[in-house]
């Protein structure tokens, strides 16, 4: 069985060196090379490789961003990194494998052998390793300062400081900014845990607002209030949400 692989690294020399070494390994074929995370996401969806050799430290979209955008479409992933802390985190959370730069030939062949074994005993669809690793990474890096949204083939990087409000829509979140409205496939409850609680307030079970964009609070009845936002939006405030809002303000 020959594994199909894609190499992702923003450094040309690193891509070429890894491809050359993989060419000397048995039962693996390189089907594409990508110089950034966005290209990697598109290549994986198009070519559906067995494995992704993924650099972690890349500009704009890093390796963990690529994992988030791929979601369940992610193949088996081997992290390639120059920093031990990333490697240790990947290993502790049962990542398929990791390679420290500069990569040793014997270590690379052992990695390929491990990939063969993994694919023979399980399928990427049955394996939640990458999802677990991504969750650990997100928990270790909260609060976040940006949100990634994949919509109609495009990837949007939304800085949290630019978000006016977020609204729940079943299993999706509608993200409002001054320039656009984007839809992200994620539960509002999960996204809330990653936001800065000093900056964002859950004013209702279906809405979170950025306090910088709050223009005022309008009282309709004793138990009915609205949050007036600077872009003209009005969102309902629940009793619990009002208590949280008063504490923050």
C-alpha positions as CSV (number, residue, x, y, z in Angstrom):
1,X,0.0,0.0,0.0
2,X,1.4,3.4,-1.0
3,X,0.4,6.4,1.0
4,X,-0.5,9.7,-0.7
5,X,0.9,12.7,1.1
6,X,0.9,16.5,0.9
7,X,3.7,18.6,2.4
8,X,2.8,22.0,3.9
9,X,5.6,24.4,4.9
10,X,6.2,28.1,4.2
11,X,9.9,27.6,3.8
12,X,10.9,26.4,0.3
13,X,14.1,24.7,1.5
14,X,12.2,22.8,4.2
15,X,9.6,21.6,1.7
16,X,12.2,20.4,-0.8
17,X,14.3,18.7,1.9
18,X,11.3,16.8,3.3
19,X,10.2,15.8,-0.2
20,X,13.7,14.5,-1.1
21,X,13.8,12.5,2.1
22,X,10.3,11.1,1.7
23,X,11.3,10.1,-1.9
24,X,13.8,7.7,-0.3
25,X,11.2,6.2,2.0
26,X,9.2,3.1,1.0
27,X,5.5,3.1,0.1
28,X,4.7,6.9,0.2
29,X,4.1,9.3,-2.7
30,X,4.0,13.1,-2.6
31,X,1.0,14.4,-4.5
32,X,1.2,18.1,-3.7
33,X,3.3,20.7,-1.9
34,X,1.8,23.8,-0.3
35,X,3.5,27.0,0.9
36,X,0.7,28.2,3.2
37,X,-2.2,27.1,5.3
38,X,-4.9,28.3,2.9
39,X,-3.4,26.4,0.0
40,X,-3.2,23.3,2.2
41,X,-7.0,23.4,3.1
42,X,-7.9,23.7,-0.6
43,X,-5.4,20.9,-1.6
44,X,-6.8,18.5,1.0
45,X,-10.4,19.0,-0.1
46,X,-9.4,18.5,-3.7
47,X,-6.9,15.7,-3.5
48,X,-7.9,13.9,-0.3
49,X,-4.5,12.6,0.7
50,X,-3.9,9.9,3.3
51,X,-1.5,12.1,5.3
52,X,-0.6,15.7,5.7
53,X,3.0,16.7,6.7
54,X,2.1,20.0,8.4
55,X,4.4,22.7,9.6
56,X,3.0,24.4,12.7
57,X,4.7,27.8,12.6
58,X,3.5,29.6,9.5
59,X,2.3,33.2,8.9
60,X,-1.4,34.0,8.7
61,X,-2.7,30.4,9.1
62,X,-0.6,28.2,11.3
63,X,-0.9,24.4,11.5
64,X,-3.6,24.4,14.1
65,X,-5.6,26.9,12.0
66,X,-5.4,24.4,9.1
67,X,-6.7,21.6,11.4
68,X,-9.6,23.8,12.5
69,X,-10.6,24.7,9.0
70,X,-10.4,21.1,7.8
71,X,-12.5,19.7,10.6
72,X,-13.7,16.2,9.9
73,X,-12.1,16.4,6.4
74,X,-8.6,16.3,8.0
75,X,-6.5,13.2,7.0
76,X,-3.9,11.8,9.3
77,X,-1.5,14.6,10.3
78,X,2.2,14.6,11.1
79,X,3.3,17.8,12.6
80,X,6.7,19.2,11.5
81,X,8.2,21.7,13.9
82,X,11.4,23.2,15.1
83,X,10.1,23.7,18.6
84,X,10.0,21.0,21.2
85,X,7.0,22.4,23.1
86,X,4.7,21.8,20.1
87,X,6.2,18.4,19.6
88,X,5.7,17.4,23.3
89,X,2.1,18.7,23.2
90,X,1.3,16.7,20.1
91,X,2.9,13.5,21.5
92,X,1.1,13.8,24.9
93,X,-2.2,14.1,23.1
94,X,-1.7,11.1,20.9
95,X,-1.0,12.9,17.6
96,X,-0.3,10.5,14.8
97,X,3.3,11.6,14.9
98,X,5.6,14.7,14.9
99,X,8.9,15.4,13.4
100,X,11.5,17.8,14.8
101,X,13.5,19.9,12.3
102,X,16.0,19.1,11.0
103,X,14.4,15.7,10.3
104,X,16.6,12.6,10.6
105,X,16.1,10.0,7.8
106,X,15.7,7.1,10.2
107,X,13.1,9.0,12.2
108,X,11.2,9.8,9.0
109,X,11.1,6.1,7.9
110,X,9.8,5.2,11.4
111,X,7.1,7.8,11.0
112,X,6.0,6.4,7.6
113,X,5.9,2.9,9.1
114,X,3.7,4.2,11.9
115,X,1.4,5.8,9.4
116,X,1.0,2.5,7.5
117,X,0.1,0.8,10.8
118,X,-2.3,3.5,11.8
119,X,-4.2,3.3,8.5
120,X,-4.4,-0.4,8.6
121,X,-6.0,-0.4,12.0
122,X,-8.3,2.6,11.8
123,X,-9.6,5.2,9.4
124,X,-9.3,9.0,9.7
125,X,-13.1,9.2,10.0
126,X,-13.0,6.9,13.1
127,X,-10.1,8.6,14.7
128,X,-10.7,11.7,16.9
129,X,-7.0,12.3,17.6
130,X,-6.8,15.5,15.6
131,X,-10.1,16.9,17.1
132,X,-8.7,16.2,20.6
133,X,-5.4,17.8,19.9
134,X,-7.1,20.9,18.4
135,X,-9.3,21.2,21.5
136,X,-6.3,21.0,23.8
137,X,-4.5,23.7,21.8
138,X,-7.6,26.0,21.9
139,X,-7.9,25.6,25.6
140,X,-4.3,26.4,26.1
141,X,-4.6,29.5,23.9
142,X,-7.7,31.3,25.2
143,X,-8.9,34.0,25.0
144,X,-8.5,34.1,21.3
145,X,-7.9,37.3,19.3
146,X,-9.3,36.0,15.9
147,X,-11.9,33.6,14.5
148,X,-11.5,31.6,11.4
149,X,-14.5,31.2,9.1
150,X,-14.7,29.0,6.0
151,X,-17.5,30.1,3.8
152,X,-18.2,29.1,0.1
153,X,-14.6,28.1,-0.5
154,X,-13.2,31.3,1.0
155,X,-11.4,31.6,4.4
156,X,-12.0,34.7,6.5
157,X,-9.8,35.7,9.4
158,X,-12.0,37.9,11.7
159,X,-10.2,39.8,14.5
160,X,-12.3,39.6,17.7
161,X,-11.9,43.3,18.3
162,X,-13.9,43.9,15.1
163,X,-16.8,41.7,16.1
164,X,-19.9,43.6,17.1
165,X,-22.1,40.7,18.1
166,X,-22.5,36.9,17.7
167,X,-25.9,35.2,17.4
168,X,-26.8,31.5,17.7
169,X,-28.5,29.8,14.7
170,X,-28.8,26.1,15.6
171,X,-25.4,24.6,15.2
172,X,-24.0,27.8,13.6
173,X,-22.9,31.2,14.8
174,X,-23.7,34.4,12.9
175,X,-20.7,36.8,13.3
176,X,-21.5,40.5,12.8
177,X,-18.9,43.1,12.0
178,X,-19.2,46.5,10.5
179,X,-18.2,45.2,7.1
180,X,-19.9,41.9,6.9
181,X,-22.0,39.1,8.3
182,X,-20.4,35.6,8.4
183,X,-21.7,32.2,9.4
184,X,-19.4,29.8,11.3
185,X,-20.3,26.1,11.9
186,X,-19.8,26.0,15.7
187,X,-22.1,26.2,18.7
188,X,-22.3,29.5,20.5
189,X,-21.6,27.9,23.8
190,X,-18.3,26.5,22.6
191,X,-17.2,29.7,21.0
192,X,-18.1,31.6,24.2
193,X,-15.5,29.7,26.2
194,X,-12.8,30.9,23.9
195,X,-13.7,34.6,24.0
196,X,-12.3,37.2,26.5
197,X,-14.9,37.4,29.2
198,X,-13.8,41.0,30.0
199,X,-14.7,42.0,26.4
200,X,-17.6,39.9,25.4
201,X,-20.9,39.4,27.4
202,X,-23.5,36.7,26.9
203,X,-26.6,38.9,27.1
204,X,-29.1,36.2,26.0
205,X,-28.9,32.4,25.4
206,X,-28.8,33.3,21.7
207,X,-26.5,36.4,21.7
208,X,-23.1,37.6,22.8
209,X,-22.0,41.3,22.3
210,X,-18.7,43.1,22.3
211,X,-18.9,45.7,25.0
212,X,-17.0,48.2,22.9
213,X,-20.0,48.3,20.5
214,X,-22.7,48.8,23.1
215,X,-24.4,52.2,22.7
216,X,-27.0,51.8,25.4
217,X,-29.6,49.7,27.2
218,X,-33.2,50.3,26.4
219,X,-35.9,49.3,28.9
220,X,-39.2,48.1,27.4
221,X,-40.9,46.6,30.5
222,X,-39.7,45.7,34.0
223,X,-38.2,42.4,32.7
224,X,-37.7,43.3,29.1
225,X,-34.6,45.1,27.9
226,X,-32.7,45.6,24.6
227,X,-29.1,46.2,23.9
228,X,-28.6,49.0,21.4
229,X,-25.4,48.5,19.4
230,X,-23.4,51.2,17.6
231,X,-24.2,49.7,14.2
232,X,-27.9,50.0,14.8
233,X,-28.6,46.4,15.9
234,X,-30.9,45.7,18.8
235,X,-30.7,42.4,20.7
236,X,-32.8,41.2,23.5
237,X,-31.3,41.0,27.0
238,X,-32.4,38.2,29.4
239,X,-32.5,38.6,33.2
240,X,-29.3,36.6,33.6
241,X,-27.7,38.5,30.7
242,X,-28.6,41.8,32.3
243,X,-27.0,40.8,35.6
244,X,-23.8,39.8,33.8
245,X,-23.9,43.1,31.8
246,X,-24.3,45.2,34.9
247,X,-21.3,43.5,36.6
248,X,-19.1,44.0,33.6
249,X,-20.1,47.7,33.2
